[in-house]
Amino acid sequence: MTNASDQHRAANKAFPKVRREPRVVAAIVVEVSGFDAAGCFFSEHTSTANFSDNGCCFRVKAGLGSGAFVALQSYGQADMPNRPVFYQVVWMEPLGGGVLVGAARLLGESAGRGAFSASHNTSTRNA
């Protein structure tokens, strides 16, 4: 699971000077699955550190490679349906016992109900 220091680190990560969308710092429990850098399938439970309409940040133990595709599923938590939402790894930062991952939502994935959405999940804004 991500902890407060991961959330703080993710919130303060050096991003481009211009952000196109708001980020919400929130720990939403998710299952992350996909294929690691060795091509082996993995699935693990974690939580988000933050998210926006088009991406999210979370911590995993799996050895992901940059550009890897992953599926996140929240099991209906935070007004999200029980289906996987697909993302691509954009950046990674090694942390003790895992990796902090920034992932972009794939085109075609709904930014509202069905994906982690900063503009549609007002109940998590102060989480």
C-alpha positions as CSV (number, residue, x, y, z in Angstrom):
1,M,0.0,0.0,0.0
2,T,1.1,3.6,-0.5
3,N,1.8,5.6,2.6
4,A,1.7,9.3,3.4
5,S,5.4,9.8,2.4
6,D,4.6,8.2,-1.0
7,Q,1.6,10.5,-1.5
8,H,3.7,13.6,-0.5
9,R,6.5,12.5,-2.8
10,A,4.0,11.9,-5.7
11,A,2.3,15.3,-5.0
12,N,5.6,17.1,-5.2
13,K,7.1,15.1,-8.1
14,A,8.8,17.3,-10.7
15,F,6.2,17.5,-13.5
16,P,6.2,19.8,-16.6
17,K,5.7,23.5,-15.6
18,V,2.2,23.5,-17.2
19,R,-0.3,21.0,-15.9
20,R,-3.4,20.6,-18.0
21,E,-5.6,19.2,-15.2
22,P,-6.0,19.1,-11.5
23,R,-4.5,16.3,-9.4
24,V,-6.3,14.8,-6.3
25,V,-4.2,13.4,-3.5
26,A,-6.1,10.3,-2.5
27,A,-5.5,6.7,-1.4
28,I,-7.9,4.6,-3.3
29,V,-7.4,0.9,-2.9
30,V,-6.8,-0.8,-6.3
31,E,-5.6,-4.0,-7.8
32,V,-2.9,-3.5,-10.4
33,S,-2.2,-6.2,-12.9
34,G,-0.1,-6.6,-16.1
35,F,3.2,-7.9,-17.2
36,D,6.5,-7.0,-15.5
37,A,9.7,-6.3,-17.3
38,A,10.5,-10.0,-17.5
39,G,7.2,-10.7,-19.3
40,C,5.6,-12.4,-16.2
41,F,2.1,-11.7,-15.3
42,F,1.6,-10.0,-11.9
43,S,-1.3,-8.8,-9.8
44,E,-1.0,-6.9,-6.5
45,H,-3.1,-4.8,-4.3
46,T,-2.0,-1.2,-3.6
47,S,-3.5,2.3,-3.4
48,T,-3.2,5.4,-5.4
49,A,-1.1,8.3,-4.2
50,N,-2.8,10.8,-6.5
51,F,-4.8,10.9,-9.7
52,S,-6.2,13.2,-12.4
53,D,-8.6,12.8,-15.2
54,N,-5.9,11.3,-17.4
55,G,-3.5,9.5,-15.1
56,C,-2.7,8.3,-11.7
57,C,0.3,7.6,-9.4
58,F,0.6,4.4,-7.3
59,R,3.3,2.2,-5.8
60,V,4.0,-1.4,-6.8
61,K,6.5,-4.1,-6.0
62,A,6.5,-5.6,-9.5
63,G,9.5,-4.8,-11.7
64,L,7.7,-2.8,-14.3
65,G,9.4,-1.4,-17.4
66,S,8.8,2.1,-18.7
67,G,6.0,2.0,-21.2
68,A,4.4,-1.1,-19.7
69,F,0.6,-1.4,-19.8
70,V,-1.3,-2.1,-16.6
71,A,-4.9,-2.5,-15.6
72,L,-6.2,-0.9,-12.4
73,Q,-9.4,-2.0,-10.8
74,S,-11.1,-0.3,-7.8
75,Y,-13.9,-2.8,-7.1
76,G,-16.6,0.0,-7.2
77,Q,-14.8,2.1,-4.6
78,A,-15.0,5.9,-5.0
79,D,-18.0,5.7,-7.3
80,M,-16.1,3.7,-9.9
81,P,-17.5,0.6,-11.5
82,N,-16.2,-2.9,-11.0
83,R,-14.1,-3.1,-14.2
84,P,-10.4,-2.6,-15.0
85,V,-9.2,0.7,-16.5
86,F,-6.1,0.6,-18.6
87,Y,-3.0,2.8,-18.2
88,Q,0.5,3.1,-19.6
89,V,3.6,3.7,-17.4
90,V,5.0,7.1,-18.1
91,W,7.6,7.5,-15.3
92,M,8.9,5.4,-12.4
93,E,10.9,6.3,-9.2
94,P,12.5,3.6,-7.1
95,L,11.4,3.5,-3.5
96,G,12.3,1.1,-0.7
97,G,10.6,-2.2,-1.5
98,G,9.0,-1.0,-4.7
99,V,8.5,1.6,-7.3
100,L,6.4,4.8,-7.4
101,V,4.7,4.8,-10.8
102,G,3.1,7.6,-12.9
103,A,0.7,6.2,-15.5
104,A,-1.4,7.8,-18.2
105,R,-4.9,6.6,-18.9
106,L,-5.1,5.0,-22.4
107,L,-7.1,6.7,-25.1
108,G,-10.6,5.4,-25.3
109,E,-10.9,4.8,-21.5
110,S,-13.7,7.0,-20.0
111,A,-12.4,9.8,-17.7
112,G,-15.7,9.9,-15.8
113,R,-17.4,6.9,-14.4
114,G,-15.0,4.0,-15.0
115,A,-11.7,5.7,-14.5
116,F,-10.0,7.6,-11.7
117,S,-11.2,11.2,-12.4
118,A,-10.2,14.3,-10.5
119,S,-13.1,16.3,-11.8
120,H,-15.8,13.7,-11.2
121,N,-14.8,12.3,-7.7
122,T,-15.5,15.3,-5.4
123,S,-15.9,12.9,-2.4
124,T,-12.2,12.2,-2.5
125,R,-10.9,15.7,-2.9
126,N,-10.0,16.1,0.7
127,A,-8.8,12.5,1.3
